[in-house]
């Protein structure tokens, strides 16, 4: 029995089941919502894109999607991050006044919608409709739904004029353009910035017979001795030679440092920041007895798996390089040091949005500490190659210059431009490697460019 508050009996009322149903989710809405959430994580919280897009541990909104929607999210995010300064300029140019302070969620909805209209093969009406729906479903953005509709519809109507107007906006962030301009000059900085708009090529390092593999895989042989593939259908593992371990994927620039040692037969060699193992494999193929060192056991497991596929063997050690002391010094050491990775923006367009000038300074200090310790692990007469995939000389040339300036025990071994036909312009006056994404022009049908990389050869003389 149910009583009222005054003690009298409460009449029984039969409740009718609700006939209301929640409105069905519009197809594609969850993918756009996931893209906006991940864009916010990258740009506002400086979280790496690869982590957000991890199929097991990534962003929950992304993991909840089917594979086709995941592919769409990846395309939207990579395109947005490659063009973000231009997208921001396009949106700003259509607003009568700036977006309210703190309206970042609204900005990301507009950016995702603008990317589809300006740069992707998505019908304008679909991009607009789903962006408006996103705004309506978010309490923070609901009052701006009409603004989202107006801005994106106008963007669709004026697409060509907008693209023309934003074409002179550098697609890299202003803070990094300023650093490139200081290092390479204004024209080169802008050319590097434009080059990141082209997706990276797929390069392979082969165990042997590059000409034969280029023919079999419809590629071309590069000045590095590797192969660059033309466009193909299917995944990498489906290609001939993958299961047999005849080659591995490795950007042309990333393959250069290990090649600087030449023949390592009879020598003890160390790869000190080894995972995922492409450079380790090169050192093994060069004849060295190789020790692969990495701080992460998980990363070493991946390295060992990669070497197993290739049929190659190396000793692996999980250790902190700054305290690592081998029982015997090495004849050759490769130190491909942790860096800002600003030379890899064709593959990782989030890098310039998750890193800043303070990160470059911090990483340069770490690189110098690692280099100084690595040199103590080298036999007199031994060779060390120091490298990284940063475009910023603060992380490359400046580190080596400081180390050489205060020790007589180490000397630079100049790299000869004549030894690298096709890459002569990548050899600096001091005899160091400095590749830029604008280098390595290819024939029609084959992507040009390569990662930005720095490498120097040092010899311990005492």
N, C-alpha and C positions, 0 to 999 in steps of 0.2 A: 504494500500500500504506500502511495506517495502522498504526503500531507503538504498543505500550504503552510506558510509561516505562522498563521493564526491557529493551526492545529486542525482545521477542517480538511475533509478529504478532497484531494485534487482530482478533477475529472480526467478520465483517460481519453487521450486523443490519439488516434491512429495516424502515424506519419506516413505520408505518401513518399514513395521513392522518388528521388530527383530525376528529372528527365533531361537535365542540362548536361551537356558534354563539352569538354575542353576543345577548343578549336584545333584542327589538325595543324601540325607544324609545316610551314611551307617548304617544299623541296629546296635544298641548298642553303636554307637559313642557318642550320647548325654549323655548316662549314664556314660561312662568313663570320658567324659569331666566334668560332674558334680562332679564325685568322685575326680578328680584332683583339682577342684576349692575348694571343701570343705576340702580336705586334707591340702591345702595351708592355708585356714582360721584357721584350728585347730593348725597346727604346727607353722606357721609363725606369725599368728595374735592372737593366744591363745584364740580363740573363742570356746565355748563348742559345742560338736558334737550334743547333743540333740537339741540345738537351731537351728542348721543348718538343721536338719532333721525334724523339726516341719512341719506338713502338711499344716498349715495355715500361719505361719510367718517365715518359714525357707528359706534356700537359694533358690533364684528364679530358678536356673537351676534344682534343685531337685524338686521343686513344679511343674515344667513344664512336668515332666515325668509321664508316666503311672505307675500303682501300681507294675507291674512285674519289671520294670526298677528301681523303687525306692527300691524294695527288693534287687536287684542286687547291687545297690549303697551302701546300708547298709552293705551287706555282704563284699563287697570290702573294705570299710572303716574300719569296725571293725577288719577285718583280717589284714589289713595294719598296723593299730595302735598297734595291739597286737604284731606284728613281726617286727616293724619298724627298730630297731637296726640291726637285722639280714638282712633285706632287704637292708639297707644302706651298710652293709658289703659286700653283694653279688654284688651289683652294683659297689662298689669301687674296688672289686677284679677283675673285668672284664675291667676296664678302664686303658688305658695306662698312663693317667694323670688325675688329679682331674677335675671335671666339672668347667667351668669358674666361677669366682666370680660373685655372683648375679644371677646365672642360676637356681633359685629355681623352676620356672615353669617347666623347663626341668626335674629337679630332680623328681618333683611330677608325671609327665607323666611316667617316668621310674619306679617309685615306684609302681604306680597303675598297670602297665604292669607286673612287676616282681611278685607282689602279686598273680595275676591270674595264672601265670606260675608255681610258687613254691607251692602255698597253696590252690588254688581253682580249682574246676572241670570245667575249661574253656579250650577249645582247644588252644594249643600254637599259632597256626597260626592266630587265631582270636585275641588273646591278642596282638600279634606283629603287625598285620595289622592295628588294631584300634589305637594303640599307635603311629604308624608312621603317620596315618591320622591326629591324634591330633597335632603332631608336625608340619605337613605341613600346618595346618589351623591356626597356631599361629605364627604371624610374628616374635616373639621373639625366636621361636624354629625351624623355617623352615630350617635354615641352618644346624641343627643338626639331621634332619630326618634320614639320612643314619646312623648316630651314634646310634640312637634309634633302628633302624632295626638290626644293627650288634650286639649290646649288648643283646637285648632280644632274638634274634635267637640263639646266643651262650648260653644264659641262658637256653633256652629250650633244646639244645643239651647236655649240661653238668649239667642238673638239679640234678642228684643224687650226683655228686661230689661237687656241690655248697652247697647243703643241708648239706652234711657231713662236709664241711669246716666251715660253719657258725653255726653249731650246738652248739658250745661252747660259742657263743656270747650270753650274757644275754639279754633277750628280753625286759627288762626294761631299761630306760635311765640310763646312768652312774651316774648322780648326785644322783638319788634315790637309786640305788644299794649301793652306798657308805654310805648312811644314814641307810639303812637296815643292812648292814654289821656292822656298829658301834653299832646298837641296839641289833642285834640277832646273830652276827657271820657270817662268810663267807658262810658256808654250808647252813644255814637257809635262808640267803638272796637270794642265787641262787635258792633254792627250792621255795621260795615265788615268785620269778621272773618267774620261769617255770609254776607255778600254774595258772598264769593269762592267759595262752594260752587255758585253758579249759573254755568254756562258763559256766556261772553260772547256778546252778540248780534252779528249781522253787520250793520254799518252801511255805507252807500255814500255817497260824495260824488259828486254829479251835476254835469255841466257846465251843465245848464239844465233847466227844466220839472220840478221835484221832484214836483209833484202828478201829472203825467202818468206819470212813472216809478214813483211809488208805486202807482198803479193797475195798471200793466203788470206789476209785479214782486210784487204782493200785499204791499205794505209800508205803512208810515205815515211821514208827513213829521215830522221832528224839529224842535225849536226852533232847531237849528243850520242848518236848511235842507237837511240830508241826509235819507237814507231809512233806516229800520230794517226789515229783512225778517222776515217770519214764517218758520216752519220750511218747508223745501222739500226736494225730492228732487234728487239730482244734485250736480254740482260747480259752483263759482262760474263757471268759463268757459262753462258750458252756458246761463247766463242770458242773456236778451235784452239786447242793448246792450253786452255785453262785447267781442265782436270788433270792434264799431264804435267802441270807445273812448268810450262815452257816460258812463262812471262808473268809479270805482275803490273798492276796499274801504278804509275808513278809519274808525276808531272816532269816535263823535260828539265826544268830548272832544279827540281829536287834531286834529280839523278846526277847533277854535276859534282857536288862535293866529294862523293866517294870515288869518282873517276880521277880526281886530282892526285890520288896516291900512285896511280899506275900499278905495276905488278907488285903484289904483296907475297909472292911465294916465299915460304920459309920464314915469314915474319909474324910476330904476335901483334894483333890489331885489336883495338877496342872501339866499340860504338857506345858512347857514354850517355846518350839520351835516345835509346835505341828504338823503342816502339813507335810505329807498328811493325817495323822490320824491313822496309824496302832498302834502306841504306846498308843494314846488316847483311842482307842477301848479296848486295853488290860487293861488299868487302870479302865475303866468303868466295864468291865467283872469281875475285881478283887473286885468290890463292892464299889468303890470310887464315891463320888460326885465330878465330874471332871470339872475343868476349863481348856479349851484349848486356849493357847495364841499363836499368831503368828503376825509378823509385817505386813504381806501381807494379805489384804482382799481377793484378788483373790485366794490365797492359802487356806484361811479359807473356801471359797465357795467350793473348792474341798474337803476339810476335811468334811464339813457338808454333802456333797453329798455321800461321802463314809460311813459316820455314818448312813445316812438314809437307804442305801442299807442293812446295817447290823442290822438295827432296834435298834440302840443305841443312847443315848442322852448325850450331854455334853454342858456346857456353853461355848460359844466361844467369844473371845475378840481379836480385832485387836489393837495391841499396841506395842510400843518399850519396850522391856524387861528392858533396862537399866534405864528407868524412870517409869516403872510400879510399882504401889503401891496399893495392894488390901485393901479392907476395913477390912479384917480379914486374919491373917496369915494361912498358910496351914500346915496340918499334914504330907503331903508327896509331894515332888516335883521331877519331872523328868526333867532334863536339858540335852537333847540330842543336844549338841551345834554344831553350824556351824563349819565345818572343811574342810580340803583339800580333803577329801573323797578318800584318797589313799588306803583304804581297800576295795574299790569297783571296782577295775580295771577289774575284770572279766566281770562286767556289763558295765562299763564305761571306755574303754581303752584309751580314750582321756585325762583322768585326769592328767596323768604324763607328757603330752605334753602341757597342758594349765596351769599347776601350776609349781612353783619353790620353792627354799628354802626360798625366801623372802615372799612368800605367807604363808608358814607354820609358819614362825615367826610372821607374822601379825595376822593370825588366832589364834595362841596360846595366843597372848596378848588379843584378843577379848574374847576368851573363859574364861580367868582368870577374866576379868572384869565382864562377865556375871555370872560366878560362885559366885564371891564375893557378887554381888547384890542379886542373887537368895537365898543365905543363909540368908539374912536379911528378906526374905519373909516366913521363916520357923518358926513354933512354937518351943519353947524349948522342946526337946525330939523328935522333928520331924525328918524325914528321907529324905535325898536328894540323888538321884542317878545321878551322872554325867557321861555322855557317849559321844562317837563320833565314826565315822567310819574311823578314820585315823590309819595307821600303825605306825606312827611316835610318839615315846614317848614324844617328845617336845609338842605335842598337847594333851597328856593324862597324863601319870604318872608325868611328870614335872610340869604341871599346878596344879594338886592336891597337890603335895609335897610342892610347894611354898605357897599355901593357908594354909595348915596345919602347916607350919613352923612358921607362925607369928600370930596365933590366938589360944587361949585356949578354945574358945567357940564352936569349932567343933572337932569331932574325927572321925577317920576312923572306920567303922564297917567291920571287915574281913569277906570275903565270904568263907565258908567252902567247900573244894574240895569234901568232902563226900556228900554234898548236890547236886552235879552235876555229877552223874555217866555218864561216856561216854565223859565228858568234863573236867576231872580232870586236864589235862595238861594245860588247859586254865586259871587256877587259879594261880596267881603269889605268891611268898613267902610272900608278904604283904597282901594277901587276896583280890586282885583285879582281874577283868576279863581282859584277853588279848587274844582274838581269832586271829588266823592267817589263811590265806587261805589254808594252808597245813593241817589243822586239819579236823577232822570229816570224817574218811574213811567210805565208803559205800560199800554194796555188789555189785556184778556185775550187770550191767544194770541200776544202780542208780549213778548219778554224786556225786563225793566226794567234800569236801571243803566247805567253807563258807566265808562270808565277814570278813575282818579284823576289829575288834571292840575293844574298850576299855570301861570299866565301873568300877566305884568305888562307894561304899556306904558310905555316910557321915551322921553323927548324930549331930544335934545341942544340946549341953549340957547346954547352958546358953543363 
